[in-house]
Amino acid sequence: MEIILDFTVKENTVQDFKKVLLPDVDIDILEAKTLEETKEKISIELSANGRKKIFTLKNYTDKMVDQKTVMLKAGMLLLFDKVYPWGALVGVRPTKLIRRYLVMGYSYEEIDEILDKLYFVFPEKRKLLLDVVKKENQYLNAKGINMYVGIPYCPTRCKYCSFASYEINSKLGNFYNEFVDTLIEEIKLTGEILKNKNSKIESLYFGGGTPSILTEKDLVRVIEALYENIDLTHLKEFTFEAGREDTLNKEKLEILKRLGVDRLSLNPQTFNENILKNLNRHFDKKHFDEMFQEIKKLGFVVNMDFIIGLPGETVEDILRTFEEVKKYPIDNLTIHFLAVKNGSNLIKDKYKITEIENQKIEEKIKEVIEEKNMKPYYLYRQKNSMNWGENVGYSIEGKESIFNIEMIEENQSTVGLGGGAISKKVEYIDETRVSIERYINPKDPYMYICEMKDRMKQKEEFFSSL
């Protein structure tokens, strides 16, 4: 696509926008010219494929430097009659845009107007976005850091999974004991690196994989190693993913409670057992209910995760799952739209939920969260998700996950330990821009075991400015 303009833009951003939101439109030449630019308004004319459209908008350039670029991209949707719930917003983290506008001095009312008139975002999505940002701003603290511990083993590997995950009964599962020993050694070495730094760890998160696959003995060894070697005196929350009920028992739950874990994620993804079986994920509803009762009895804050759009699942299946969710007194509910990623084994068919069916699902979710008195507190989007849906976390007031908020917003630095863990160094350039560097541990347990000590030299340098 050739772009002819009388103003300057980064052409690659326009090309990328076209690929994402107008993939079915062939454009040889896109032209845009400025018809009027005053202190009050900006007007541009776009033309392509024999079509013309004039886009006129209030002038925001006293604060917004890229208004004409956004008008060009959003104008392409006008030109080709494209209408999307999220309009011209294409980023994974739309909340970052809102926070940037707030720093620039815009009010929430002005931002809502910009989302409407410039980006064409639907009212319900605008409200969701602004509500999430308002809630996040109660928790964000750039002066703190968070810690992530990755356990890259699972009982089985789900076909949709793209995370660091290896079956415990596979060849790589033979390295389980060495992996745990290496993780404990990494914890000790990391403690040495952090010892003289003013690093206040506010949230600690065990993910994977399935962390609850650790044996009772190893749960104690790993968590006690953290307390012995890492300063956790500033910890505000300790979350443990116990996503697979087939890895849980009463003894493990009691150990986690005794060792300071206060939040558990118990993630069925769907209550359709046949769908889970076809996705290579074992699920025993009776045992799930027993573990849930034990979790509540021990006083954990509990989250459940669900995925919309699993292959083979009908809209009626999805509605039944959320009707079942009503029975559980949970504190958090996280809803994902399925995104097929390169790392997964899933080859997805072209099945798409229709707009009418999608409305039924959204109405059912709204019904559930209203009944449970939950509010949205974090969200992100994925390029390959069905209908460009968003992943949203809902919570009862005061039970929001600090880790989820800080990770999605990329507001804090992260110390990553274990298989596939990503360490992240976040440094603010100014009020609206950050520099982010990442250091990724090997996902493969054997490679992690072999390389951990050598890599610690690199990580020591990486964390030198924490």
Sequence and secondary structure as in RCSB ss.txt:
>XXXX:A:sequence
MEIILDFTVKENTVQDFKKVLLPDVDIDILEAKTLEETKEKISIELSANGRKKIFTLKNYTDKMVDQKTVMLKAG
MLLLFDKVYPWGALVGVRPTKLIRRYLVMGYSYEEIDEILDKLYFVFPEKRKLLLDVVKKENQYLNAKGINMYVG
IPYCPTRCKYCSFASYEINSKLGNFYNEFVDTLIEEIKLTGEILKNKNSKIESLYFGGGTPSILTEKDLVRVIEA
LYENIDLTHLKEFTFEAGREDTLNKEKLEILKRLGVDRLSLNPQTFNENILKNLNRHFDKKHFDEMFQEIKKLGF
VVNMDFIIGLPGETVEDILRTFEEVKKYPIDNLTIHFLAVKNGSNLIKDKYKITEIENQKIEEKIKEVIEEKNMK
PYYLYRQKNSMNWGENVGYSIEGKESIFNIEMIEENQSTVGLGGGAISKKVEYIDETRVSIERYINPKDPYMYIC
EMKDRMKQKEEFFSSL
>XXXX:A:secstr
 EEEESS   HHHHHHHHHHH TT   SEEEEEEEEE SSEEEEEEEETTEEEEEEEE  TTT TTHHHHHHHHH
HHHHTT   TTTT   S HHHHHHHHHHTT  HHHHHHHHHHTT   HHHHHHHHHHHHHHTTT  TT EEEEEE
E EESS  TT  SS EETTSGGGGGHHHHHHHHHHHHHHHHHHHTTS   EEEEEEEES GGGS HHHHHHHHHH
HHHHS  TT  EEEEE   GGG  HHHHHHHHHTT  EEE   B S HHHHHHTT    HHHHHHHHHHHHHHT 
EEEEEEEE  TT  HHHHHHHHHHHTTS  SEEEEEE B  TTS     S    HHHHHHHHHHHHHHHHHTTEE
EEEEEE TTBGGG EEEEEEETT   HHHHHHHHT SEEEEEETT EEEEEEESSSS EEEEEEE  SSHHHHHH
HHHHHHHHHHHHGGG 
